[in-house]
Amino acid sequence: MPVTVSETQSGGLAEKHGMEPGDRILSINGNEINDILDYRFYETDRLLRILLEKSDGSRRELTVRKGQYDSLGVECGTYLMDRQRSCRNKCVFCFIDQLPKGMRKSLYFKDDDDRLSFLFGNYITLTNIDEREIDRIIKMRISPVNISVHTTNPALRVRMMKNPHAGEVLRFIKKLADGGIRLNCQIVLCPEWNDGAELNRTLCDLTELCPAVQSVAVVPVGLTRHREGLEPLRMFTPEECGEVIDQIEQFGDQCVAKFGSRIVYPSDEFYLSAGREIRGEEFYEDYAQLENGVGMVSLLQNEFLAAMEDEEGDDGHYSASVACGTSIAPILKKILDLAGKKWHNANWKVYPIVNHFFGEKITVSGLITGQDLTAQLHGKELGERLLISSSMLESTGSMFLDDRTLEEVERDLGIPVAAVNCDGYELLDALLGR
């Protein structure tokens, strides 16, 4: 569908050439314009012949000469200039299917849009696009593409994703790789489904496509207490987490010898669950899978230690508390204890928050709700301010998953609450009251 102009920027090229709200952009230099990717790709030409359909049905062609990266100044009804594509799968491990009822509507939307993979780093399953879209990605050199693979066994992928096409679209991965598109891959690992020999098969298949496949993250399935009517699944035990780590690290060692890069990584959650030491900075190379929780703890520790080295300790009386998920709490306590040796009059406390809203098996900070924070911290010694991870809040930085606002939590606890990014420098600044 052609995109429809909702607004033209005042004084912009589109307005100067007579483009108006309600106009439909049919093509630019003979190329159909169906969404933001088409528009941005073809807008970069210096000479544009734009075919418009006016609101009365008539057509008009505009000729626009411009700098290569000058914008036409067009706004459309949505950011994508098209509808966002929703997921067609019913994955056995889908976290959205495990949400309790009554949350805000936007949280239940399942995204599976390749355009958001390129623009924002979202992961896609490839079940929502066709051959033509793959050809467009290759033509436009849209790279990298982030793919939720889970398994390269076609029959198993169909079972896990409950989509009859989930296996056949695996061929798109090779086509993208052959087309020169760089790929980051994700595997959500489920015990007795895609682990063990199946995981080894998947890693072998993916690394055969190196260097196009530049990283593979393996993350454990997350299970809430809201799984009524869903496929029976279980979590990995701590011992099993250790076995997964050993399997992936051994495979990564082989990749280092063969490709000069580790390629495949277990997420931090495996190490924390197994009680293993987080690997050092060299292990994670360029931290290619931070958004999947691969190396985040390592990076946070390294940044915090570097930030401490840059600072002169003093005798100031600093007082703050940190609320976090139960899995990261021992790490944060360890680094705050180190900082306490340099700022020996500081009173810093770490409070692990048990996730009653989603269930105690959910141990990450990003899924802590406002109601769990206030219930478990009420009456505790919190100091002058409470620090929380910014991942607990939605994109505007003001609302928790349970629709409680930051201001409401501040009011209930009676102290300022500061949302801190996963950044060691920022964490130290916040502890020191900056």
C-alpha positions in Angstrom: 0.0 0.0 0.0 1.3 3.5 -0.8 2.2 5.7 2.1 -0.1 8.6 2.9 1.3 12.0 3.9 -0.1 13.3 7.2 2.0 16.4 7.5 4.7 18.3 5.7 7.3 20.2 7.7 7.0 24.0 7.4 9.5 25.3 4.9 10.7 21.8 4.0 11.2 20.5 0.5 7.9 18.7 0.3 5.9 21.8 1.2 7.9 23.9 -1.2 7.1 21.5 -4.1 3.4 21.5 -3.3 3.1 18.2 -1.4 0.1 18.3 0.9 -1.4 16.2 3.7 -3.6 13.5 2.2 -1.3 12.9 -0.8 -0.2 9.3 -1.4 3.4 8.7 -2.5 3.1 6.1 -5.2 6.7 5.9 -6.3 10.1 7.6 -6.2 12.2 7.3 -9.3 9.9 4.5 -10.4 10.2 2.5 -7.2 7.1 1.7 -5.2 7.0 3.3 -1.7 5.2 1.1 0.8 6.9 1.9 4.1 9.7 3.7 5.9 12.4 1.5 4.5 11.4 2.2 0.9 11.0 5.9 1.6 14.4 6.3 3.4 16.3 4.2 0.8 15.0 6.0 -2.3 14.9 9.4 -0.7 18.7 9.6 -0.6 19.0 10.1 -4.4 19.9 13.7 -5.4 17.2 13.8 -8.1 13.8 12.6 -7.2 10.8 12.1 -9.5 8.0 11.6 -7.1 4.6 10.3 -8.3 1.8 11.4 -6.1 -1.9 10.5 -6.0 -3.9 13.5 -4.7 -6.9 13.2 -2.4 -9.2 13.7 -5.4 -7.7 10.7 -7.2 -5.6 12.7 -9.7 -1.9 12.1 -10.2 1.0 14.5 -10.3 4.7 14.0 -10.7 7.1 16.2 -8.8 10.8 16.7 -9.6 13.0 17.5 -6.6 16.7 18.3 -6.6 18.4 18.0 -3.3 21.5 17.1 -1.3 21.9 13.3 -1.0 21.0 13.2 2.7 18.6 16.1 2.8 15.1 15.2 4.0 12.0 15.8 2.1 10.2 16.8 5.3 7.3 14.4 5.2 5.5 13.0 8.2 3.1 10.0 8.0 0.5 8.6 10.4 2.9 6.0 11.9 6.6 5.8 12.3 6.8 2.8 9.9 4.5 4.6 7.4 2.6 1.3 7.5 1.0 -1.0 10.0 3.3 -2.8 12.4 3.5 -6.5 11.7 2.4 -8.8 14.5 3.8 -12.2 15.3 2.1 -15.2 13.6 3.6 -17.8 15.9 2.5 -19.4 19.2 5.9 -20.2 20.6 5.8 -22.6 23.6 8.1 -20.2 25.5 6.5 -16.9 24.5 6.7 -14.5 27.4 3.7 -12.4 26.3 1.5 -15.4 26.6 2.6 -15.7 30.2 1.5 -12.2 31.2 -1.3 -11.8 33.7 -4.6 -10.3 32.5 -5.5 -6.7 33.1 -2.2 -5.1 32.0 -2.1 -2.2 29.5 -3.0 -3.3 26.0 0.3 -2.4 24.4 2.1 -5.1 26.5 0.2 -7.9 24.8 1.2 -6.9 21.2 3.7 -9.5 19.7 6.1 -7.7 17.4 7.7 -9.7 14.5 8.6 -6.9 12.1 11.8 -7.0 10.0 11.8 -3.2 9.6 12.1 -2.8 13.4 14.9 -5.4 13.4 17.0 -3.0 11.3 15.8 0.3 12.9 15.7 -0.7 16.6 17.5 -4.1 16.8 14.3 -6.2 17.4 14.6 -9.9 16.8 12.4 -11.6 14.1 11.5 -15.2 13.4 11.3 -14.9 9.5 7.8 -16.4 9.6 6.2 -13.0 8.8 8.0 -12.2 5.6 8.2 -13.6 2.1 10.8 -14.1 -0.7 10.1 -10.6 -2.0 10.9 -9.0 1.4 14.1 -11.0 1.7 15.1 -9.8 -1.8 14.4 -6.2 -0.7 16.6 -6.6 2.4 19.4 -7.8 0.2 18.9 -5.1 -2.4 18.8 -2.3 0.2 21.8 -3.9 2.1 19.8 -3.8 5.4 22.3 -5.1 7.8 22.6 -6.5 10.4 19.3 -8.5 10.7 18.5 -10.0 14.1 16.9 -13.4 13.9 15.2 -15.5 16.6 16.4 -19.0 15.4 15.8 -21.2 18.4 16.6 -24.3 16.4 17.7 -25.2 12.8 15.8 -28.5 13.0 12.8 -27.7 10.7 10.4 -30.2 12.4 11.4 -29.1 15.9 11.1 -25.4 15.0 7.5 -26.1 13.8 6.8 -27.8 17.1 8.3 -25.0 19.2 6.8 -22.1 17.3 3.5 -23.8 16.5 3.7 -22.5 13.0 3.6 -24.9 10.0 5.9 -22.5 8.0 8.5 -22.1 10.8 10.8 -24.8 9.4 10.7 -23.9 5.7 11.6 -20.3 6.2 15.0 -21.4 7.7 16.2 -21.2 4.1 16.0 -17.4 4.3 18.9 -17.4 6.8 21.3 -18.8 4.2 19.9 -16.6 1.5 20.5 -13.5 3.6 24.0 -14.8 4.4 24.8 -15.5 0.7 23.4 -12.0 -0.1 26.1 -10.4 2.2 23.7 -9.5 5.1 25.3 -9.7 8.5 23.2 -11.7 11.0 22.9 -11.8 14.8 21.1 -14.8 16.1 19.2 -15.7 19.2 18.3 -19.1 20.7 15.8 -19.3 23.6 16.8 -22.6 25.2 14.2 -24.9 26.7 15.1 -28.0 28.7 14.4 -31.2 26.8 13.4 -29.3 23.7 16.2 -27.6 21.9 19.1 -28.2 24.2 21.8 -30.9 24.3 22.4 -32.5 20.8 19.8 -30.2 19.2 21.7 -27.1 20.5 24.9 -28.5 19.1 23.2 -29.0 15.7 21.9 -25.5 15.7 25.3 -24.0 16.6 27.0 -26.1 13.9 24.5 -25.0 11.2 24.7 -21.3 12.1 28.5 -21.1 12.3 28.7 -22.7 8.9 27.4 -19.4 7.7 30.2 -17.3 9.3 31.3 -14.6 8.8 27.8 -13.5 7.8 26.6 -14.9 11.2 28.6 -12.7 13.5 27.1 -13.6 16.8 24.7 -16.1 18.5 23.2 -15.6 21.9 21.8 -18.5 23.9 19.3 -17.4 26.6 17.3 -19.6 29.1 13.6 -19.8 28.8 11.8 -17.5 31.3 8.7 -18.8 33.0 6.1 -16.8 34.9 3.5 -18.2 37.3 0.8 -17.3 34.7 1.0 -20.4 32.4 -2.5 -21.8 32.7 -3.3 -23.8 29.5 0.2 -23.4 28.0 2.7 -26.1 27.0 4.4 -27.7 30.0 7.9 -26.3 30.4 10.4 -26.1 33.2 13.5 -24.0 34.0 17.1 -25.2 33.9 18.5 -26.4 37.3 21.7 -24.7 38.4 23.6 -27.9 37.5 22.1 -27.9 34.0 23.0 -24.2 33.6 26.6 -25.2 34.3 26.4 -27.9 31.7 25.0 -25.5 29.1 27.8 -23.1 29.9 30.4 -25.8 29.4 28.8 -26.9 26.1 28.6 -23.4 24.6 32.1 -22.3 25.8 33.6 -25.4 24.3 31.9 -24.7 21.0 33.0 -21.0 21.3 36.6 -22.1 21.8 36.4 -24.0 18.5 35.1 -20.9 16.8 38.0 -18.9 18.2 40.4 -21.4 16.7 38.5 -21.5 13.4 37.3 -18.0 12.9 39.3 -15.9 15.3 36.1 -15.0 17.1 34.0 -16.7 19.8 30.7 -16.2 17.9 28.4 -18.1 20.4 27.8 -17.0 24.0 25.6 -18.0 26.9 23.7 -15.2 28.5 24.6 -13.8 31.9 21.6 -15.5 33.4 23.2 -19.0 32.9 26.3 -17.9 34.9 24.2 -16.3 37.6 21.9 -19.3 37.9 24.8 -21.8 38.0 26.7 -19.7 40.5 29.6 -19.4 38.1 32.0 -16.4 37.8 31.1 -14.0 35.0 33.7 -14.0 32.3 36.1 -11.2 31.7 36.0 -8.4 29.1 38.2 -10.3 26.6 35.7 -13.2 26.5 32.9 -11.0 25.1 35.0 -9.3 22.5 32.9 -6.4 21.2 29.8 -7.2 23.3 27.7 -7.9 20.2 24.8 -9.3 22.2 24.3 -6.9 25.1 20.6 -6.5 24.4 20.2 -10.2 25.0 21.9 -10.0 28.4 25.3 -11.3 27.1 28.2 -9.6 28.9 26.1 -6.9 30.6 27.3 -7.9 34.1 30.9 -8.1 32.9 30.7 -4.6 31.3 29.0 -3.1 34.3 31.7 -4.4 36.6 34.5 -3.2 34.4 33.0 0.2 34.0 32.4 0.5 37.7 36.0 -0.4 38.6 37.2 2.0 35.9 35.0 4.8 37.3 36.4 4.1 40.8 39.9 4.5 39.5 39.1 7.9 38.1 37.8 9.2 41.4 39.4 10.3 44.6 37.9 8.7 47.7 36.7 11.0 50.5 35.2 11.0 53.9 31.8 12.1 52.8 28.6 10.6 54.2 26.8 9.1 51.2 23.6 7.3 51.7 21.6 5.4 49.1 20.0 2.0 48.4 19.8 -0.1 45.3 16.8 -2.3 44.5 17.3 -5.0 41.9 16.5 -8.5 40.8 17.6 -11.4 42.9 20.0 -12.8 40.4 22.1 -9.6 40.1 22.0 -8.7 43.8 25.2 -10.6 44.8 27.1 -8.9 42.0 25.9 -5.4 43.0 26.7 -6.1 46.7 30.2 -7.1 45.7 31.0 -4.0 43.8 29.4 -1.7 46.3 31.5 -3.3 49.0 34.6 -2.5 47.0 33.5 1.1 46.6 32.9 1.2 50.4 36.6 0.7 50.9 37.3 3.9 49.1 34.3 5.9 50.5 34.4 4.3 53.9 31.7 6.6 55.4 29.2 5.6 52.8 26.1 3.7 53.7 25.0 1.8 50.6 22.6 -1.1 50.7 21.4 -3.6 48.1 17.8 -4.9 48.3 17.0 -8.0 46.1 13.3 -7.8 45.1 11.4 -11.1 44.9 9.1 -11.0 41.9 5.7 -11.8 43.3 3.9 -10.2 40.3 5.3 -12.5 37.6 6.5 -15.3 39.9 9.6 -16.0 42.0 11.3 -17.8 39.0 11.6 -14.4 37.3 14.8 -13.0 38.8 15.9 -10.2 36.4 15.6 -6.5 37.4 13.8 -5.4 34.2 10.6 -7.2 35.2 10.2 -5.8 38.7 7.0 -3.9 39.2 6.2 -0.8 41.3 3.9 -2.8 43.7 6.7 -5.3 44.5 9.1 -2.4 45.1 6.9 -0.6 47.5 5.6 -3.7 49.3 9.1 -5.1 50.0 10.9 -1.8 50.7 8.3 -0.2 52.9 9.9 0.5 56.3 13.4 -0.4 55.2 16.4 1.8 55.7 16.8 3.3 52.2 19.0 6.3 52.8 18.6 9.5 50.9 17.6 8.0 47.6 16.6 4.7 46.0 18.3 3.6 42.8 16.6 1.3 40.4 17.4 0.0 36.9 16.0 2.1 34.1 14.9 -1.2 32.5 12.1 -1.4 35.0 10.4 1.5 33.3 8.8 1.9 29.9 10.4 4.0 27.2 9.3 7.4 28.6 10.9 6.5 31.9 7.9 7.1 34.1 5.8 3.9 34.4 6.4 0.3 35.6 4.9 -2.8 34.0 2.0 -2.8 36.5 1.1 0.8 35.5 2.4 2.3 38.7 4.3 5.5 38.1 7.7 6.5 39.4 6.0 9.4 41.2 3.7 7.0 43.0 6.6 4.8 44.2 8.4 7.9 45.4 5.4 9.0 47.3 4.8 5.6 48.9 8.4 5.2 50.0 8.9 8.8 50.9 12.2 9.2 49.1 13.5 10.2 45.6 13.8 7.3 43.2 16.4 7.5 40.4 16.4 5.2 37.4 20.0 4.3 36.4 21.1 2.8 33.1 23.2 -0.4 33.1 26.4 1.7 33.1 29.1 1.5 35.8 30.0 5.2 35.5 26.4 6.3 35.9 25.9 3.9 38.8 28.9 5.4 40.7 27.7 8.9 40.0 24.2 8.0 41.3 25.7 6.5 44.5 27.7 9.7 45.1 24.5 11.7 44.7 25.4 13.4 41.4 
